Amino acid sequence: MSSKHPNAGLAASLVIAVILWGASNVGTKYLVTSWPPILTGASRFLLAGLLLHGLLAWAGKARPLAGFESAVRRALWFRSGMVLALYIVLFNSTLQRIPASHAALYLGAAPLWAAVWEQGFSLNRTALWRYAGAVIALVGIAVLFLPSLRGGVTSWLGEAMGLSCSFIWTWYGHECRRLGTKLSGAEITAHTMWRAGLLLLVPALLELGSSIPPLRMPLLLVQGYCIVCGGVIAYWLWNRALRCWPTSRVYLFNNLIPICTMAWAHFTLGESITPTFGLAMVFVIVGVVLGQGGPAGIPVRPRVRISRQHPSSSQKD
């Protein structure tokens, strides 16, 4: 990354991550029509984490686990790893019930939840704009959600699960940001992913039972893309940005995920773009932008002060 334009470089890397995730979301939607959701997520994260760890070892940047503080090792298992495992199970199960664009739109509200989380309870001007943005985003979520309660074509349970995913995704971002003071983005991604995959391995085998899912070449190629592009590359770029920017600022790029997912789903899976989805997306994006900057569009500062200490050379990406 250029030292002269670090923010531009981070923004560009996040746009790339969003594009990769849009295709990965649609790929996962395709996979879970044939594969069990837990097995799909477990195999993806386990292989992606091990692959990235191998690349770090090949580059001479993989530190032995003994070199990590015990608190960091516990956090990788019981914070970031467990939260990511919970997220992928819920997200994959959601994709079995609702369109990929709907699931992505719920994730688009995550930056607003992150901003409110960072803000805490307060009645200052910044907090009021964030609360107002949350209300507007919730209106958009209601627009998307309520038709399922009136016997629409989508499942109300799937819509509720999609909304829950956005909260868990926000939680995961905060856990990665905490780890960012000790580990590089690549280390967080590698160690969190293989732990999440390992935590899901037994449930995945129980889910599999005695039946073997189809191993057709298109399914394997899509899973390969999700592992390398939607797993290794996208998560590494995301976690790298979380080390430098507040969670709410990084999560602003979530606004692009519904648009990218909608486009990928429309042109590859033939998902229709409904007026209801378009209206809901406008409400969510307006709410997120308003909650971040207020009427002047000036980014708000996070409640927690960001450390300016530079990581040691062993922690650099």
C-alpha positions in Angstrom: 0.0 0.0 0.0 1.3 3.4 -0.9 2.3 5.5 2.1 1.0 8.6 0.4 -2.5 7.3 -0.1 -3.2 4.6 2.5 -6.9 5.4 2.7 -7.3 5.1 -1.1 -5.5 1.8 -1.0 -7.7 0.5 1.8 -10.9 1.6 0.0 -9.8 -0.1 -3.2 -9.0 -3.3 -1.4 -12.4 -3.3 0.3 -14.2 -2.7 -3.0 -12.4 -5.8 -4.4 -13.4 -7.8 -1.3 -17.1 -6.7 -1.8 -17.0 -7.8 -5.5 -15.5 -11.1 -4.5 -18.1 -11.6 -1.8 -21.0 -10.8 -4.1 -20.0 -13.6 -6.4 -19.3 -15.8 -3.4 -22.7 -15.2 -1.9 -24.3 -16.3 -5.1 -22.0 -19.3 -5.4 -22.9 -20.3 -1.9 -26.6 -20.0 -2.8 -25.9 -22.4 -5.7 -24.0 -24.8 -3.4 -26.6 -25.1 -0.6 -29.2 -26.2 -3.0 -27.2 -29.5 -3.3 -24.9 -29.6 -0.2 -25.8 -29.3 3.5 -25.2 -25.8 4.9 -22.9 -26.7 7.8 -20.7 -29.0 5.7 -20.5 -26.3 3.0 -19.3 -23.7 5.5 -17.0 -26.1 7.5 -15.1 -27.4 4.4 -14.8 -23.9 3.0 -13.3 -22.3 6.1 -11.1 -25.3 7.1 -9.5 -25.5 3.6 -9.3 -21.7 3.3 -7.7 -21.2 6.7 -5.2 -24.0 6.1 -4.4 -22.7 2.6 -3.7 -19.2 3.9 -1.6 -20.6 6.8 0.4 -22.5 4.2 1.0 -19.4 2.2 2.1 -17.5 5.3 4.5 -20.3 6.1 5.9 -20.3 2.5 6.4 -16.6 2.8 8.2 -17.0 6.2 5.5 -15.0 8.0 3.7 -17.8 9.9 4.5 -17.5 13.6 4.3 -20.6 15.7 1.3 -20.8 18.0 3.6 -20.8 21.0 4.5 -17.3 20.0 0.9 -16.1 20.6 -0.2 -14.9 23.9 -2.6 -17.3 25.7 -5.3 -14.6 25.6 -5.0 -14.3 21.9 -5.2 -18.1 21.4 -8.4 -18.2 23.5 -9.8 -15.3 21.6 -9.2 -17.1 18.3 -11.1 -20.1 19.4 -13.9 -18.7 21.6 -14.4 -15.2 20.1 -13.6 -14.8 16.4 -13.5 -18.5 15.5 -16.8 -19.3 17.3 -18.6 -16.2 16.0 -17.5 -16.9 12.4 -18.7 -20.5 12.7 -22.0 -19.3 14.0 -22.3 -16.8 11.2 -21.6 -19.1 8.3 -24.0 -21.8 9.6 -26.8 -19.2 9.9 -25.9 -17.5 6.6 -25.8 -20.7 4.6 -29.1 -21.9 6.2 -30.6 -18.5 5.3 -29.6 -18.8 1.7 -31.6 -22.1 1.5 -34.8 -20.1 2.4 -34.5 -16.6 0.7 -32.9 -15.0 -2.3 -29.2 -14.2 -2.1 -29.9 -10.5 -2.6 -32.2 -10.4 0.4 -29.5 -12.0 2.6 -27.0 -9.5 1.4 -29.2 -6.6 2.0 -29.6 -7.5 5.7 -25.8 -7.6 5.8 -25.8 -4.1 4.3 -27.3 -2.8 7.6 -24.3 -4.1 9.6 -22.3 -0.8 9.5 -25.1 0.9 11.2 -25.3 -1.7 14.0 -21.5 -1.3 14.3 -21.8 2.5 14.5 -24.4 2.3 17.2 -22.3 -0.3 19.1 -19.3 2.0 19.0 -21.4 4.9 20.1 -23.1 3.3 23.1 -26.0 5.1 24.8 -25.7 8.9 24.5 -27.9 11.8 23.5 -25.3 14.0 21.7 -25.7 15.1 18.1 -23.7 12.2 16.6 -25.7 9.6 18.6 -29.0 11.1 17.5 -28.0 10.9 13.8 -27.0 7.3 14.3 -30.2 6.4 16.0 -32.2 8.2 13.2 -30.2 6.2 10.7 -31.0 3.0 12.5 -34.7 3.8 12.4 -34.6 4.5 8.6 -32.7 1.3 8.0 -35.2 -0.6 10.1 -38.0 0.8 7.9 -36.1 -0.7 4.9 -35.8 -4.0 6.7 -39.5 -3.9 7.4 -40.3 -3.3 3.7 -38.3 -6.4 2.9 -39.5 -8.5 5.8 -43.3 -7.8 6.1 -44.4 -9.4 2.7 -43.2 -12.8 4.0 -45.6 -12.4 7.0 -48.5 -11.9 4.6 -47.9 -15.2 2.7 -45.3 -13.9 0.3 -43.0 -16.0 -1.8 -40.1 -15.9 0.8 -40.0 -17.5 4.2 -40.4 -15.3 7.2 -38.0 -17.6 9.1 -35.4 -17.1 6.4 -35.9 -13.3 6.5 -35.5 -13.3 10.3 -32.3 -15.4 10.0 -31.0 -13.0 7.5 -31.5 -10.1 9.9 -29.7 -12.1 12.6 -26.8 -12.6 10.3 -26.2 -8.9 10.1 -25.9 -8.7 13.9 -23.5 -11.6 14.1 -21.5 -10.1 11.2 -21.1 -6.9 13.2 -20.0 -9.0 16.3 -17.4 -10.8 14.2 -16.0 -7.4 13.0 -15.5 -6.2 16.5 -13.7 -9.4 17.5 -11.4 -9.1 14.5 -10.7 -5.5 15.4 -9.7 -6.5 18.9 -7.3 -9.1 17.5 -5.9 -6.5 15.1 -3.8 -5.0 17.8 -1.9 -8.3 18.1 -2.1 -10.0 14.7 -1.9 -9.1 11.1 -4.9 -9.3 8.8 -3.6 -12.5 7.2 -3.0 -14.1 10.6 -6.4 -13.3 11.9 -8.0 -14.7 8.7 -6.0 -17.9 8.6 -6.2 -18.8 12.3 -9.9 -17.8 12.7 -11.0 -19.7 9.6 -9.4 -23.0 10.3 -10.6 -22.8 13.9 -14.2 -22.1 12.7 -14.0 -25.0 10.2 -12.7 -27.3 12.9 -15.4 -26.2 15.3 -18.0 -27.1 12.7 -16.4 -30.4 11.6 -18.3 -32.7 14.0 -21.7 -31.0 13.4 -21.0 -31.2 9.7 -20.4 -34.9 9.8 -23.5 -35.4 11.9 -25.4 -33.3 9.3 -24.0 -35.4 6.5 -25.1 -38.7 8.1 -24.8 -41.7 5.7 -25.5 -39.8 2.5 -22.7 -38.3 0.4 -23.5 -35.0 -1.3 -23.1 -34.8 -5.1 -19.5 -34.0 -6.2 -20.2 -32.7 -9.7 -17.5 -30.6 -11.3 -19.6 -27.3 -11.3 -20.2 -27.6 -7.6 -16.5 -28.3 -6.9 -15.4 -25.3 -9.0 -17.8 -23.0 -7.2 -16.6 -24.2 -3.8 -13.0 -23.7 -5.0 -13.9 -20.1 -5.9 -15.6 -19.5 -2.5 -12.5 -21.0 -0.7 -9.9 -18.9 -2.6 -11.6 -15.7 -3.6 -14.5 -15.5 -1.1 -12.5 -17.0 1.7 -8.8 -16.3 1.6 -8.6 -13.1 -0.4 -11.8 -11.3 0.6 -11.5 -12.0 4.3 -7.8 -11.1 4.4 -8.5 -7.8 2.7 -11.4 -7.2 5.2 -9.4 -8.0 8.3 -6.5 -6.0 7.1 -8.7 -2.9 6.8 -10.1 -3.6 10.3 -6.6 -3.1 11.7 -6.5 0.4 10.3 -10.0 1.8 10.3 -12.9 1.6 12.9 -15.3 -1.2 12.4 -18.2 1.1 11.4 -16.0 2.8 8.7 -14.9 -0.5 7.2 -18.5 -1.8 7.3 -19.7 1.1 5.2 -18.5 -0.9 2.2 -21.2 -3.5 3.2 -23.5 -1.1 1.3 -22.0 -2.4 -1.9 -22.5 -6.1 -1.1 -26.3 -6.1 -1.7 -25.8 -4.4 -5.1 -23.0 -6.7 -6.2 -24.9 -9.8 -4.9 -28.1 -8.6 -6.6 -26.3 -8.2 -9.9 -24.5 -11.6 -9.7 -27.7 -13.4 -8.7 -29.7 -11.7 -11.5 -27.3 -12.6 -14.3 -26.2 -16.1 -13.0 -29.2 -17.5 -11.1 -32.0 -15.5 -12.8 -33.2 -13.9 -9.5 -35.7 -11.2 -10.3 -35.1 -7.6 -9.0 -38.4 -6.6 -7.4 -39.6 -3.1 -6.6 -39.9 -4.2 -2.9 -36.2 -5.1 -2.8 -35.2 -1.8 -4.5 -37.2 0.3 -2.1 -35.8 -1.6 0.9 -32.3 -1.2 -0.4 -32.8 2.6 -0.7 -34.0 2.8 2.9 -31.1 0.7 4.2 -28.4 2.6 2.4 -29.8 6.0 3.3 -30.1 4.9 6.9 -26.5 3.6 7.0 -25.1 6.8 5.3 -27.1 9.1 7.6 -26.1 7.1 10.7 -22.4 7.5 9.7 -22.1 11.1 8.8 -25.3 13.1 9.5 -26.6 15.7 7.0 -23.2 17.1 6.2 -21.8 13.7 5.3 -18.8 14.1 7.7 -17.7 10.7 9.0 -18.2 10.4 12.7 -15.4 9.4 15.0 -15.6 6.1 16.9 -16.1 6.1 20.6 -12.9 4.1 21.2 -9.6 5.8 20.3 -7.6 4.0 17.7 -4.1 3.1 18.6 -1.4 4.6 16.3 1.3 2.1 17.3 2.8 0.4 14.3 2.9 -3.4 14.5 6.2 -5.1 14.7 7.8 -6.4 11.5 6.6 -9.9 12.3 3.0 -8.7 12.3 3.0 -6.8 9.0 0.9 -8.2 6.1 
